[in-house]
Amino acid sequence: MCKVFKCLSLTVLIISPVAFGAGTTSITAPTHARLVCELAELESVGYDPQEHNSTPYPQNIQRAMRLAEQKRMAEGYQYPSTCS
């Protein structure tokens, strides 16, 4: 029984990456420049990471993200961020 379980587990580990398309997409970590750009977008719609007296985190950043998306859509951008 234990040997069967080990073989089955090994088979699943070998087949899983192939079945789920591992390696077919490229996810990269955001660069410092992209993070700075995204922060500038949020600040342009009123987000202030230093302000602690108004709306609490995460509501303040979620609000800023919604406003930034509305601003991008109004300007004709179709992607979630103008930062690349």
N, CA, C and O of each residue as an XYZ file, in Angstrom:
336
protein
N       0.826     -1.199      0.000
C       0.000      0.000      0.000
C       0.861      1.249      0.000
O       0.612      2.186     -0.759
N       1.869      1.258      0.850
C       2.745      2.424      0.942
C       3.516      2.624     -0.361
O       3.716      3.757     -0.799
N       3.947      1.532     -0.975
C       4.680      1.625     -2.231
C       3.790      2.184     -3.342
O       4.247      2.970     -4.172
N       2.543      1.782     -3.354
C       1.598      2.276     -4.353
C       1.389      3.783     -4.154
O       1.361      4.544     -5.121
N       1.245      4.198     -2.909
C       1.056      5.617     -2.609
C       2.260      6.435     -3.050
O       2.101      7.518     -3.613
N       3.468      5.924     -2.798
C       4.689      6.627     -3.211
C       4.755      6.752     -4.731
O       5.114      7.808     -5.252
N       4.415      5.690     -5.434
C       4.445      5.732     -6.902
C       3.399      6.703     -7.435
O       3.658      7.461     -8.370
N       2.214      6.671     -6.829
C       1.151      7.575     -7.260
C       1.541      9.023     -6.990
O       1.326      9.893     -7.834
N       2.112      9.284     -5.825
C       2.544     10.641     -5.475
C       3.614     11.135     -6.435
O       3.561     12.274     -6.897
N       4.577     10.286     -6.733
C       5.648     10.649     -7.648
C       5.101     10.939     -9.038
O       5.539     11.881     -9.697
N       4.148     10.135     -9.483
C       3.541     10.351    -10.795
C       2.814     11.688    -10.848
O       2.924     12.423    -11.829
N       2.074     11.998     -9.794
C       1.351     13.271     -9.746
C       2.338     14.435     -9.763
O       2.101     15.427    -10.452
N       3.430     14.334     -9.026
C       4.420     15.410     -8.998
C       5.077     15.614    -10.358
O       5.401     16.741    -10.732
N       5.269     14.550    -11.078
C       5.904     14.652    -12.389
C       4.933     15.203    -13.429
O       5.323     16.019    -14.264
N       3.679     14.769    -13.389
C       2.704     15.154    -14.402
C       2.096     16.528    -14.141
O       1.744     17.222    -15.095
N       1.964     16.938    -12.903
C       1.284     18.193    -12.562
C       1.817     19.412    -13.311
O       1.018     20.152    -13.885
N       3.111     19.655    -13.333
C       3.584     20.849    -14.049
C       3.237     20.824    -15.533
O       2.952     21.868    -16.120
N       3.257     19.666    -16.133
C       2.926     19.551    -17.549
C       1.435     19.786    -17.751
O       1.037     20.491    -18.677
N       0.613     19.201    -16.892
C      -0.836     19.315    -17.036
C      -1.321     20.742    -16.811
O      -2.270     21.183    -17.458
N      -0.695     21.449    -15.922
C      -1.139     22.798    -15.613
C      -0.356     23.871    -16.354
O      -0.508     25.056    -16.055
N       0.464     23.490    -17.296
C       1.143     24.454    -18.142
C       2.239     25.226    -17.434
O       2.471     26.394    -17.745
N       2.907     24.602    -16.499
C       3.984     25.296    -15.793
C       5.075     25.672    -16.778
O       5.446     24.880    -17.644
N       5.571     26.852    -16.643
C       6.637     27.310    -17.502
C       6.141     27.975    -18.784
O       6.949     28.466    -19.572
N       4.846     27.999    -19.003
C       4.346     28.606    -20.233
C       4.121     30.102    -20.080
O       4.041     30.821    -21.075
N       4.020     30.581    -18.838
C       3.850     32.006    -18.625
C       5.059     32.554    -17.885
O       5.726     31.843    -17.133
N       5.313     33.781    -18.106
C       6.459     34.422    -17.491
C       5.963     35.485    -16.523
O       5.454     36.523    -16.944
N       6.109     35.230    -15.236
C       5.723     36.200    -14.214
C       7.007     36.754    -13.624
O       7.824     36.016    -13.073
N       7.171     38.049    -13.746
C       8.375     38.671    -13.225
C       8.026     39.585    -12.066
O       6.909     40.094    -11.970
N       8.972     39.779    -11.210
C       8.781     40.680    -10.076
C       8.754     42.117    -10.586
O       9.456     42.455    -11.538
N       7.946     42.957     -9.954
C       7.901     44.355    -10.398
C       9.231     45.055    -10.123
O       9.899     44.781     -9.126
N       9.591     45.944    -11.008
C      10.833     46.689    -10.836
C      10.587     47.877     -9.906
O       9.440     48.250     -9.654
N      11.645     48.455     -9.409
C      11.531     49.629     -8.553
C      10.871     50.772     -9.321
O      10.036     51.492     -8.774
N      11.243     50.934    -10.575
C      10.666     52.002    -11.395
C       9.161     51.831    -11.552
O       8.416     52.810    -11.517
N       8.709     50.587    -11.727
C       7.264     50.341    -11.862
C       6.544     50.677    -10.569
O       5.477     51.289    -10.601
N       7.108     50.288     -9.426
C       6.486     50.589     -8.137
C       6.403     52.090     -7.895
O       5.397     52.587     -7.388
N       7.451     52.804     -8.254
C       7.452     54.262     -8.105
C       6.387     54.874     -9.008
O       5.678     55.794     -8.599
N       6.273     54.377    -10.215
C       5.271     54.867    -11.161
C       3.863     54.614    -10.637
O       3.012     55.501    -10.701
N       3.607     53.414    -10.120
C       2.286     53.094     -9.593
C       1.956     53.953     -8.373
O       0.817     54.390     -8.214
N       2.938     54.195     -7.521
C       2.709     55.066     -6.375
C       2.389     56.485     -6.837
O       1.515     57.140     -6.268
N       3.086     56.959     -7.856
C       2.814     58.296     -8.394
C       1.398     58.375     -8.956
O       0.729     59.396     -8.793
N       0.928     57.308     -9.619
C      -0.447     57.269    -10.125
C      -1.445     57.387     -8.971
O      -2.421     58.132     -9.064
N      -1.200     56.656     -7.892
C      -2.106     56.694     -6.744
C      -2.082     58.065     -6.070
O      -3.122     58.583     -5.663
N      -0.893     58.644     -5.957
C      -0.786     59.969     -5.345
C      -1.458     61.039     -6.214
O      -1.933     62.049     -5.695
N      -1.499     60.821     -7.523
C      -2.120     61.806     -8.408
C      -3.631     61.904     -8.211
O      -4.249     62.887     -8.620
N      -4.225     60.889     -7.585
C      -5.663     60.917     -7.306
C      -5.949     61.114     -5.820
O      -7.068     60.892     -5.356
N      -4.915     61.535     -5.075
C      -5.139     61.916     -3.690
C      -4.635     60.961     -2.633
O      -4.799     61.240     -1.446
N      -4.031     59.851     -3.004
C      -3.521     58.912     -1.997
C      -2.287     59.481     -1.333
O      -1.380     59.962     -2.011
N      -2.245     59.431     -0.008
C      -1.088     59.888      0.753
C      -0.702     58.792      1.735
O      -1.380     58.605      2.745
N       0.391     58.055      1.453
C       0.761     56.948      2.327
C       1.169     57.404      3.730
O       1.183     56.593      4.656
N       1.497     58.674      3.900
C       1.921     59.179      5.204
C       0.753     59.628      6.081
O       0.923     59.828      7.284
N      -0.418     59.784      5.493
C      -1.566     60.291      6.233
C      -2.212     59.154      7.030
O      -2.646     58.153      6.460
N      -2.269     59.319      8.329
C      -2.808     58.268      9.188
C      -4.129     58.667      9.832
O      -4.768     57.826     10.464
N      -4.562     59.910      9.697
C      -5.744     60.388     10.398
C      -7.042     60.197      9.635
O      -8.116     60.205     10.236
N      -6.964     60.026      8.333
C      -8.202     59.919      7.546
C      -8.622     58.457      7.439
O      -8.534     57.708      8.412
N      -9.064     58.065      6.294
C      -9.542     56.704      6.045
C      -8.437     55.693      6.328
O      -7.303     55.875      5.886
N      -8.755     54.642      7.053
C      -7.726     53.657      7.391
C      -7.290     52.825      6.186
O      -8.038     52.646      5.225
N      -6.067     52.328      6.268
C      -5.558     51.373      5.292
C      -6.399     50.122      5.420
O      -6.685     49.832      6.581
N      -6.800     49.416      4.586
C      -6.683     49.302      3.154
C      -7.737     50.100      2.384
O      -7.672     50.187      1.158
N      -8.709     50.685      3.095
C      -9.754     51.414      2.382
C      -9.182     52.594      1.607
O      -9.640     52.883      0.501
N      -8.184     53.284      2.171
C      -7.640     54.454      1.489
C      -6.937     54.078      0.186
O      -7.081     54.776     -0.818
N      -6.187     52.995      0.193
C      -5.489     52.612     -1.043
C      -6.459     51.993     -2.046
O      -6.296     52.167     -3.254
N      -7.472     51.267     -1.553
C      -8.474     50.710     -2.461
C      -9.246     51.826     -3.157
O      -9.540     51.734     -4.349
N      -9.571     52.878     -2.413
C     -10.257     54.030     -2.995
C      -9.378     54.676     -4.065
O      -9.842     54.996     -5.159
N      -8.104     54.860     -3.730
C      -7.175     55.470     -4.686
C      -7.017     54.603     -5.925
O      -6.902     55.130     -7.032
N      -7.010     53.291     -5.763
C      -6.890     52.406     -6.917
C      -8.115     52.522     -7.822
O      -7.985     52.527     -9.046
N      -9.300     52.615     -7.226
C     -10.509     52.797     -8.027
C     -10.468     54.128     -8.778
O     -10.789     54.188     -9.964
N     -10.068     55.201     -8.073
C      -9.999     56.517     -8.707
C      -8.955     56.541     -9.826
O      -9.183     57.139    -10.878
N      -7.818     55.894     -9.599
C      -6.772     55.850    -10.625
C      -7.262     55.092    -11.856
O      -6.978     55.483    -12.988
N      -7.998     54.006    -11.627
C      -8.534     53.252    -12.762
C      -9.556     54.086    -13.531
O      -9.561     54.079    -14.762
N     -10.417     54.803    -12.813
C     -11.390     55.674    -13.480
C     -10.684     56.768    -14.283
O     -11.110     57.111    -15.386
N      -9.615     57.305    -13.727
C      -8.846     58.344    -14.419
C      -8.222     57.794    -15.704
O      -8.272     58.435    -16.753
N      -7.630     56.587    -15.606
C      -7.028     55.968    -16.797
C      -8.081     55.701    -17.869
O      -7.842     55.933    -19.054
N      -9.239     55.216    -17.452
C     -10.310     54.933    -18.413
C     -10.795     56.224    -19.076
O     -11.064     56.244    -20.277
N     -10.906     57.299    -18.293
C     -11.340     58.582    -18.850
C     -10.320     59.130    -19.838
O     -10.677     59.830    -20.785
N      -9.049     58.808    -19.613
C      -7.991     59.272    -20.515
C      -7.822     58.350    -21.715
O      -7.023     58.639    -22.605
N      -8.564     57.245    -21.753
C      -8.525     56.368    -22.906
C      -7.571     55.189    -22.810
O      -7.360     54.492    -23.803
N      -6.991     54.950    -21.648
C      -6.133     53.791    -21.477
C      -6.983     52.572    -21.210
O      -7.954     52.642    -20.456
N      -6.625     51.437    -21.832
C      -7.427     50.228    -21.654
C      -6.800     49.257    -20.674
O      -7.443     48.276    -20.302
N      -5.582     49.488    -20.246
C      -4.908     48.572    -19.346
C      -5.015     49.073    -17.909
O      -5.237     50.263    -17.684
N      -4.856     48.167    -16.927
C      -4.998     48.561    -15.536
C      -3.980     49.595    -15.067
O      -4.244     50.322    -14.109
N      -2.850     49.673    -15.706
C      -1.834     50.631    -15.280
C      -1.120     51.200    -16.493
O      -0.917     50.504    -17.488
N      -0.741     52.460    -16.407
C       0.024     53.064    -17.484
C       1.512     52.816    -17.297
O       2.314     53.132    -18.175
N       1.876     52.254    -16.165
C       3.283     51.929    -15.897
C       3.629     50.619    -16.592
O       2.845     49.670    -16.562
N       4.796     50.567    -17.215
C       5.185     49.310    -17.869
C       6.482     48.795    -17.342
O       6.956     47.748    -17.783
